[in-house]
Amino acid sequence: MRSASPMAAFGLAALSALFLLLATCTDCWMVNADDSLEVSHKCRGLWRECVTNMQDGVRTCDQYDSILADHPVKIVVTRALLITADLLAGLALIMLLLGLDCITFLEGDHPLKMKICYGAGVILGIGSILGLVGSVWYAVDVYLERAMLVSHNIFLGVHYDFGWSCWLGMAGSVGCLVASVLLTCCLC
C-alpha cells in the first residue's frame, strides 16, 4: 500500500505537468465569443495571437513583438508563474521518480526514499499553487475586462471568453495539487 500512493501520485503528477506545459506553450487562453456568425476564430495566448478562417481552415498567427516588450500585466505575470510552475513540476517529477520503490536508486534506504517523495510533494505543491494563481489571474483579468466594457455599454465587435489553454492550465494545476496532497499527507 505504501508503494501504491507514490505510484498513483507520479502518474497524476506526470499527466498534470504535461497539461501545465501544454497550457504554457499553446495559444488559446482567450477565444472570441460573439453570438453573431463569424468567419474567423480568434485566439489570444501568452506568446502569440492566432486567427483561423472557418471556411477553409487556414490558420495564421502573429508572434508578439518581443518577450521583453511592453505587454499587459496579465500576460507577463501569467508567463512567469506558469514557467516557474512548469520548472517546479519537472523537478518534482524527477525527485519523485528517484523516490519510487521500483527504482533501484537508494534501494536499501526506504526512509530516505520516503523523504524524497515528501520533498517532491512539497515542491509539486508550490508549483501547483503558482500555476493555479497564474491561470486564475489570467481568467479573472479576462472576466473583469469584459465586465468593464459591458458596464460602460462599450461594444467593440469582439469580446473574449476563457480559452481551452486557460482551462488546461487550471486542470494541470489542480492535478498537481492533488498529487502533492497524496505525497505529503498520505505518506505521513
N, C-alpha and C positions, 0 to 999 in steps of 0.2 A: 504494500500500500504506500509505503514511503517513496518508492520509485515511481509510482503512477502519477503523483502530483507534479513533480518536476517535468515529467514527460508531457503531460497534458498542458502544463504552463508553457513549455517550449513550443509545442505545436501552435497554441493560441498566440504566443508572442511572435512567432515567425510569420504567421498569417497577418497579424495586426501590423507588424513592422513593414510588411510588403504593402499593405493598404496605406500606411503613412508615407512611404516612399513614393507610391503612385500618386497620392494626393499632392505631394510636393512637386512632382515633375509634370503633372497634367495641367491642362489649361482651360478648365471649365468650372471655375469657382463661382462665377456669376453667369447666368444664362438669361437671354431676353425672355420676357414673359408677357408679351402682348396678347390681347384677346383677338385682335384682328388677324386676318390671314397674312402670313409673312412669306416672302420669297427667299429669305435667308435666315439662318440660325446663327446667332452671335453668342460667343463665349468669351469671357474675360478670365484670365488666370493670373498667377503670380509672376509669370515670365513673359507672356505674350497675350495677344487678343486674336481670336480666330473667327472667321465668318465662313459658314458652309452654305452654298447655294442649294436650296431644297429641290430645285428642278433637275439639275444634272449631277449633284453631289460633289461638286468641286469645292475644295477647302483651301482657303488662303489664310495665312497667319502673318501678323505683324509683330515682330520682336519689339519689346520696349527698348528705347534708345541705349540705355546703359544700366548696368546693375547699380552703379553709383550715382545715377542721375536723380533729380528730384522726383520722387514718386509719392503717391498718397501714403499716409502713415499706415493705413491698414495693410498695404502690400509689403512695406518694409518690415513691420512687426511680424506679420504672418510668415514671411520668408525666414526671418531669423529664428522664430520659435519652432517652425517645422523642421528646418535644417538641424537645429540643436536636438530636437526630439528624434529625428532620424539617426543622428550620430549616437545618441544615448541608447536607443533601441538596438542598434547594431552592436555596441559594446556589451550591452546586457545579454544579447543572444550568444555572443562568443563566450562570455563568462558562464552563462547557463549551460552551454554545450560542454564546457570543461567540467562542470559540476554534476553532470548526469552520471548515474551509476553504470550505464552501459559503455561509457568512455573509459579507457584504461588509464587515463591521466590521474595520478594520485590514487591508485587503485586501493591501497590498504587504509587510507586515511578518510574514513566516512564522515567524521565530524567536520573536517576541513572542507569536504565536498558540500556539505550542508551549508556551511558558512559562505561558500562561493555562490551557491544558489540563492541564499538570503541576500547577499550583496547584489546579485543580478536583479533580484526582485525590487530592491530599493532603487537601483539605477533605472530600471524599467518604469517604476512608479513616477520618478521625477520626469523622465521623458514623456510619459503619457500625459502628465499634467501640463507640460509645456505644449504638447501637440493639441490638447483639448482647449487650452487657453487661446492658442493661435487660431484654431478653426472657429471657435465660438466668437472670438474677437472679430474675425472677418464677417461672419454671418450677422452679428449684431450691427456692425457698421453698414452692411448692405441694407438691412431692415430699417435702420434709422435714416439712411439716405432716402430710401423710398418713402418712409413715413413723413419726412420733412417736405418732400415735393408734393405729396398728397395734401398735407395740411395747409400748404400755401397755394393750392389749386394750380400747380405748375405741371403741365404735361409736355414732356419733351419728345413724345412719339415712341419712345422705348423706355421701359423700365425693366429692371433686372431682379431675378429671384436667385435663391441659392442653387448652385450647380452641383453636379454629381461629385466633383472633386472635393467640394466642401463637406458633403456628407461622408465621403470616403475618409477624409481626414478625421472627422468625428468618430466614425466607426473604428478606425485603426487606433485612435487614442483610447477609446473605451475598452477595446480588446486588450491593449497593453496594460491598462489599469486593472482589469480583471486578472490577467496573468500575474501582475505584480502582487495582487491580494492573495492569489493562490500560493505564490512563493514566500511571501513574508508572513502571512497569517497561518497557513496550513502546515508549514514546515516546523513551526514552533511547537 
